[in-house]
Amino acid sequence: MTCCDQTGNPHHVTVALRLAALAWLAMALQEVLLYARPDPYGEPYVRLWHGYFAYALAYNLLGVMLVSAPMLVLWLAWGSRPVPARLAAGVHRLQLGALVVTVVLDQLDNEVMRFMGVHLTYGLLRTYYRVNAWGDDMYRIILGDRGGPGLPFLVLLLVALGLVWTGRRVIRSKPLPATLPPPAALAIAIVSL
């Protein structure tokens, strides 16, 4: 193993943006599955979903770019100096881990919204934990879900594992023949925010 990564900084900016794009696609898939299924009681989750879907995608992009911003700033600030290979791999894995947590929390929020009509918050968790609402009734509700019994957990697991698998492949990938120059990467990052 060499002391420094010879692929150059534009490659790392491109990898960071590709990881962000993968997470955004994973969240878009979760949104499609959310809007395509009925609520737990068999009614449509959203009747006029066309306008809401675009907003959901925009908010998901905002969340992904906020999580990815520190890594993008690091790569842009690093400039053209050589990057130690272990540092590059570690930063990319950190970004992937943060994006997986973001995607998982998004799916959990989607399902809480689908079941209860409220967003997942710390206050909600604390309140329902204190009244012991996570008992046998919850299991019956989850198993009776008309949108697919157990499907929320399957989506949660498969999307997260798929993101980890594809993200690791992106991190290990060779540089693309055409990489983004730092000004273009900065413009993409700012426009998406």
Secondary structure by P-SEA (a helix, b strand, c coil): ccccccccaaaaaaaaaaaaaaaaaaaaaaaaaaaaccccccccccccaaaaaaaaaaaaaaaaaaaaaaaaaaaaaaccccccaaaaaaaaaaaaaaaaaaaaaaaaaaaaaacccccccaaaaaaaaaaccccaaaaaaaaacccccaaaaaaaaaaaaaaaaaaaaaaacccccccccaaaaaaaaaaac
